[in-house]
């Protein structure tokens, strides 16, 4: 997928710092601060989770954090809304299965 480098109203977009993240164990280089969902779409990843009962794929839907179609497991935390969560260096993002599961010791206990 090609990123825009010039916006019709805002003009030329500034170059952003690039960071490394992993998505389902594979490394990707993305723009720091962009929303996780945007980084995934820019890398042609369209399935973010599978539903709990029927195991159907879901991706971005509302894009403003109101629905839960874009939830993924991020750094061991399930149910993170990726459309409103910015990318940070070293994030580990995983396609979520159903309701998701906390990784051992990641509940802040």
Wavefront OBJ file of the C-alpha trace (Angstrom):
o trace
v 0.000 0.000 0.000
v 1.323 3.444 -0.873
v 1.336 6.231 1.670
v 0.430 9.744 0.629
v 3.293 12.232 0.662
v 1.249 15.281 -0.240
v -2.221 16.180 0.969
v -4.501 18.215 -1.325
v -5.222 20.770 1.429
v -2.377 20.430 3.936
v 0.333 20.250 1.283
v 3.545 18.231 1.594
v 3.588 16.009 4.666
v 6.628 16.032 6.929
v 8.735 12.871 7.134
v 8.059 11.004 10.364
v 10.465 8.999 12.500
v 10.295 5.294 11.714
v 10.180 2.619 14.411
v 10.225 -1.184 14.542
v 7.238 -3.213 15.731
v 6.229 -6.852 15.423
v 2.885 -8.047 14.142
v 2.206 -11.720 14.827
v 5.935 -12.209 15.316
v 7.012 -10.579 12.035
v 9.021 -7.320 12.111
v 7.690 -4.181 10.406
v 8.973 -0.640 10.044
v 6.221 1.936 10.602
v 5.831 5.640 11.341
v 6.061 6.531 15.021
v 2.855 7.992 16.413
v 0.518 6.807 13.678
v -2.401 4.727 14.831
v -1.746 0.973 14.921
v -4.656 0.369 12.514
v -3.108 2.772 9.972
v 0.255 1.006 10.262
v -1.409 -2.358 9.676
v -3.368 -1.141 6.665
v -0.214 0.456 5.222
v 1.360 -3.003 5.405
v -1.662 -4.652 3.752
v -2.875 -6.302 6.980
v -6.661 -6.170 7.048
v -7.662 -8.807 9.627
v -7.148 -7.604 13.201
v -9.141 -10.184 15.136
v -11.469 -13.179 14.863
v -14.872 -13.156 16.568
v -15.461 -15.202 19.694
v -18.225 -17.565 18.588
v -18.134 -17.784 14.809
v -14.403 -17.039 14.351
v -15.103 -14.503 11.590
v -12.394 -12.007 10.624
v -12.751 -8.362 11.599
v -10.750 -5.272 10.725
v -11.246 -1.540 10.944
v -14.865 -0.376 10.966
v -15.588 2.958 12.668
v -12.017 4.238 12.961
v -12.831 6.446 15.982
v -12.705 4.021 18.928
v -16.471 3.498 19.325
v -16.783 -0.099 18.100
v -14.558 -3.076 18.896
v -13.888 -4.452 15.432
v -10.239 -3.323 15.431
v -9.252 -4.709 18.846
v -5.977 -6.622 19.061
v -3.590 -7.849 21.721
v -0.877 -5.204 22.153
v 2.147 -5.866 24.369
v 0.231 -8.703 26.043
v -2.882 -6.613 26.725
v -6.034 -7.848 24.961
v -8.863 -5.699 23.580
v -6.780 -2.660 22.621
v -8.595 -0.430 20.121
v -5.972 -0.068 17.414
v -7.686 2.791 15.581
v -6.976 5.169 18.499
v -3.731 3.700 19.888
v -0.474 5.183 18.552
v 2.498 3.062 17.535
v 5.564 3.037 19.792
v 9.013 1.540 19.258
v 9.129 -2.193 19.979
v 5.386 -2.842 20.251
v 4.329 -6.473 19.934
v 0.936 -6.653 18.239
v -1.004 -9.890 17.804
v -4.154 -10.834 15.931
v -6.721 -11.421 18.655
v -8.684 -14.645 18.894
v -12.129 -14.184 20.462
v -12.045 -12.252 23.731
v -8.269 -12.390 23.898
v -6.076 -13.590 26.720
v -3.754 -11.757 29.061
v -0.176 -12.953 28.987
v 1.098 -14.353 32.249
v 2.111 -11.547 34.607
v 0.786 -8.702 32.394
v -2.286 -7.822 34.453
v -0.391 -5.445 36.718
v -0.714 -7.849 39.630
l 1 2 3 4 5 6 7 8 9 10 11 12 13 14 15 16 17 18 19 20 21 22 23 24 25 26 27 28 29 30 31 32 33 34 35 36 37 38 39 40 41 42 43 44 45 46 47 48 49 50 51 52 53 54 55 56 57 58 59 60 61 62 63 64 65 66 67 68 69 70 71 72 73 74 75 76 77 78 79 80 81 82 83 84 85 86 87 88 89 90 91 92 93 94 95 96 97 98 99 100 101 102 103 104 105 106 107 108 109
